[in-house]
Amino acid sequence: MSPVLVALALIADAILGDPEAVWRRAPHPVVIFGRIIDRLDAILNRDDRSAAYRRRAGILCLALLVGFGLAVGALLQSALLFLPFGWLVLVLFASVFLAQKSLYLHVEAVRTALRAGGLAAGRKAVSQIVGRDPDALDEAGISRAAIESCAENFSDGIVAPALWFALLGLPGLIAYKAINTADSMIGHRTPRFADFGWASARLDDLVNWPAARLAALFVAAGAALGARSAEPLQRCLDVCLADASKHRSPNAGWPEAAFAAALGIALAGPRVYGDRQVQDPFVNAAGRHDADAADISRALVLLRTACAVQIGFYLVLALVLTMF
């Protein structure tokens, strides 16, 4: 896919986001994937079968889902590029699978709630974007949770789909979103999904591997641009190399470490999910632990800058490719 079309899709998403008027009348493509996954789960994930059977069933579920995404993407792309100005429709359709404006608004809602309504409002708002127990969070915990969500979703909600769109066109973009949706729905280490969702979780780790590192570079470059100095770039890279591997996720640690270094705060660390406490080490442990709503504001500025860097990356890539 032309890097110019990738950049245009990113710009369209930044401006339009997810228009509620559209999705009130038609199901979002990710909602369609969710319905397919629910149906395959009901049919294939049998409680009375062995763990080996359920793992094979999960692999079949994922293969059907990815195959469906690739086929639909290939048909749509071929049809659209055959039409006059079909590239414009392709760009707008691709923008549906990106999440710049949506992510910004969800994180901004936490900052607004925390400032206007205090701890109770902040807990309620952050519960919409993270899975941890909101009642266990103080102001610093709410702020860190919002920033961590911002960092992780910058990678898998923006950088990764754009990258797969660039590499494999619409088939790659739709297949990626299918994998990512499957991981979010069935890629959990619960009794029901530990085996059935194993393939989805592993494949999601694989397809997000390059994007997570690229996202960290975009954040580091954005921090340097914001400060008009190369020092934040080096600091972000140093923290990423030192701390990204400490995260329980093979990918989330990279953008989180970059955000933590750029903002001068500590992220990750011990967290509570329901009745389960996770004792993870902090990323950028030397940074401040007392994050607040002002840090969420700084994270939102960094998110905008990193998104701009990403758009610039694809435009420069397009220029370079025209020289060869």
Sequence and secondary structure as in RCSB ss.txt:
>XXXX:A:sequence
MSPVLVALALIADAILGDPEAVWRRAPHPVVIFGRIIDRLDAILNRDDRSAAYRRRAGILCLALLVGFGLAVGAL
LQSALLFLPFGWLVLVLFASVFLAQKSLYLHVEAVRTALRAGGLAAGRKAVSQIVGRDPDALDEAGISRAAIESC
AENFSDGIVAPALWFALLGLPGLIAYKAINTADSMIGHRTPRFADFGWASARLDDLVNWPAARLAALFVAAGAAL
GARSAEPLQRCLDVCLADASKHRSPNAGWPEAAFAAALGIALAGPRVYGDRQVQDPFVNAAGRHDADAADISRAL
VLLRTACAVQIGFYLVLALVLTMF
>XXXX:A:secstr
  HHHHHHHHHHHHHH   HHHHTTS  HHHHHHHHHHHHHHHH  TTS HHHHHHHHHHHHHHHHHHHHHHHHH
HHHHHHHSTTHHHHHHHHHHTT  HHHHHHHHHHHHHHHHHHHHHHHHHHHTTT  S GGG  HHHHHHHHHHHH
HHHHIIIIIHHHHHHHHHHHHHHHHHHHHHHHHHHH S STTTTTTTHHHHHHHHHHHHHHHHHHHHHHHHHHHH
HHTSSHHHHHHHHHHHHHGGGSSSTTTHHHHHHHHHHHTB EE SEEETTEEE   EETTTSBS   HHHHHHHH
HHHHHHHHHHHHHHHHHHHHHHT 
